[in-house]
């Protein structure tokens, strides 16, 4: 039987993980892609598959009018608590992201991070994203990149039925751009980044936690860390980097 990512997986996950930083942050990767489109103050922004709401909260702090939608009530409970703690107001809706209860042309920006890879057929999601966008509005999509050691570990856990989300896939940057364009968007920009800290440190940290050994979230690397940062900042501007990033994203424009 084919694996699937289900409501039960996500309901269990968000009932156990109330802290917005329980999983590693995305270092404002998605937020920065949205801010690159211009000032968000007064803009109507929708996050589909809200998770903990950390990106939505960051955008609301900058003056955006943010709505979050998720089909799992436990996720929205986490979002609500995190938004209250941050002192911001979000509109929260419990509904299916492929059949959203919003009129056509409602939002300036629609975004999702860690969502689309859980759909075996992404087209209904992208089509409803496009429907609720204003003409000239943007969709911002963030997904796992195919050619990464993360993919190998994930596939093993999926095969063993040990993956926290049940099932997910991955994309190359060109595949993602082609998919976005096939659904009527103009591919306006691309972005991506590596895991910080790297995959092997994260794997070690997670593997030791059941034994009561808690490594710091970020290793202290000193000079080596600064050297690594300098190399990454140089390499991330090269086209080849998109085939080494852990996560990649595309910004699509509704035309």
N, C-alpha and C positions, 0 to 999 in steps of 0.2 A: 504494500500500500504506500502511495506517495506521501511524503511528509508534508505538513502544512503548518503555517503560523496561524493560530486561532485566538479567539477572544479569551479562552481559558488560560493560554500561555501569558498573555499580557495582564489579565486580571490578577493572576498569581504574582507576576513580577512586581506590579505597582502596589500590591498590598504589602509586599515585603520591603520595598525600597522607597521610603518616603523622602529621603534626602536628595535634592536635585543634583548633588555631586557624588552620589554613591557610585555611579559609573563615571569614567573619565570625561571631563568637559571636552567640548570640541574646539576650545581655544578661540571662540568667537568666529570660527570659520564661516558659518552661515550668516551670522549677524553682519560681519564685514562685507560679505557679498551683497547683502541688502543695502547697507549704508553706501556702498559704491554707486548705487542707483540714484542717490540724492538724499536730501533732508527728509527724514521720516515723520517729522512733526505734522500731526493732523492727517497723516495717511492712514487709510483703512487697510490693515494687514491681517491675513488669516494664516494660522498655523494648522496644518492637517496632521493628525496623529501627534497630539500635544506632548506625550511623555510626561516629563516633570515640569515643562513650561519654561525652562531656563532661558531659551532664546526669546520667547515671547515677552518674558519679564524684562529682559535687556532692552528690547525695542520699546516697550511701554514706558520705561524710564526715560527714553529719549523723545517721548511725546507722541508716539504712534497710538492709534486707536486699534487695539489688538483683540481679535477673536480667536479662540482656540476650539477645535473640534476633535473629539475622540469618541470611539464607539465603546470604550471601557470606562464605566463610572469611577473605578478606583483610580485611574489616571487623572481624571478631572478633580478628584478629591485632593490628590497630591498637588496639582497645579494651583488649586484654590488656596491651599495652605501656604504654598511657597509665594504666591502673589501677595497674600496678606502679610506675610513676614517681610516682604520686600517693600510694602507700602504702595503697591500699584493695583490698578483695577483692570481686570481682563473680563471679556464676555466669554462665557463657557457654554458650549453646546455639545450634547451627547447625541451623536448621529453617525451614520455611515459616510465615510469620506468619498465614496463613489456616487452617492445620491444625496448631496448636501441640501439642507433646507434654506438656501439663500437664493435671492433673485439673480438673474443674469446681470453681469456687469457690476457687482457689488464692491469688489476689492481692487486696491491698487497693486498689492503684492500678495501672492499665495506662496507659502513655502512649506517644505517638509524635510526632516532630517531623520534618517534611520527608519523610514517608512516604506518607500516604494519597493525596496528589495524583498519585501515579504509578500508581494503580489505575484502570482504566476502569470497573470495578464495585467499589465500596468495601464493598458489603454483606457479602461473606464475611469480610473483615477485621474489620468492626465486630461481626459475630456471634460470631466466635471471641474477640475482646476481651471481649465480654459473658459468654461461657461460662466463661472462666477467672477472672472477677471474683467476689469474694464478694458476697452480697446486701448492698446499702448501699455497695459499693465504687464507685470512680470511674474513668472513662476520661477522659484529657486528650489532646485532639487539636489539633495546630497545623498550619496549612496556609497557602498563599498567598492573599491577598485579591484579588478579581477586579478592582476598579476602581483600578488602580495602573499607573504607567508601566512597572513591572517586567513586567507581563503582555504589554505590546506588544513589548518587547525579546525576551522569551522566545518568543513566538509566531513572530517573525521567525527566530530561531535554530533553532527546531524545524522550520520550513518548509525551512530550508537544510540540515537534518540536521547542525547544529553544536551542538545543545544537549547539555551534558555528560551528562545523564541520559536522553537519547533523546526523552522525552516527559513532559509533566505537564500538569495542569489547575489550576484555581483556583476559589474559592468566594466567594460573598457571605456575610455573617454570618448572615442569615436562612436562606439555603440550607443552611448548615452545621448550624444548630440544628434545622431541619426533618429533615435526614438523620439526625441523632443520635436524635431523638425517634421517627422511623419504625422504628428498630431496637430499640425497647423501653427506651431510656434516658429519664430525666428531665433536661432541659437545666438544669443547676444554676448555671452561671456562664459568662461570656464574658470574653475578654481579647484583647489585640492590641497591636501597636506598629509604629512606622515603622522604616525602615532607619536605623541609626546607624553610620557616616555615611550620607548620603543616596545615592540611586540614581546620580546623575550623577557624584559623586566616585568611587564604587566602579567605575563603568564606565570612567572615565578611568584609574583606577589599574590595572585589569586590562588595558586596551588598551595601556598603556605598558610593561608587564612584558616582553613579547617583545623589546622594544628595549633592555633592560637598564636601564630607568628605573624605579626603585622608590620610589614615593611612600609616605609613612608610612601605616600602617593607619588612623590617625585624624588628620584635619587639625587644626591648632592655630588655633582661631578666637577665643580670648580673650573679649572682651566680647560679640561677636556670638554666640559659642557659648553663653554664659550666658543671653543674651536668648532665643535659640532654645529652650533647655531650659525656660525659664520659660513660654514660649508653649505648648510641647508639653505640659507638665504641666497647664496649664489646659485645653487643648483635648481631651486624651485622656479626660477625664471626660464629654465630651458625646457623645450618641448618634451624631452625624454622623461622629465620628472613626473609627468602624468601617468607613466607606466610603472612608477615606483611608489607613488602615494598610496597610503592605506585607504583614504577616502577622497572621492572626487565629486565635483558638482558642476551643474550647467544652469545658467540663467537663460530662460526662454522668454521672448517678448510676444505678446498677443498682437497680431497685426490684422 
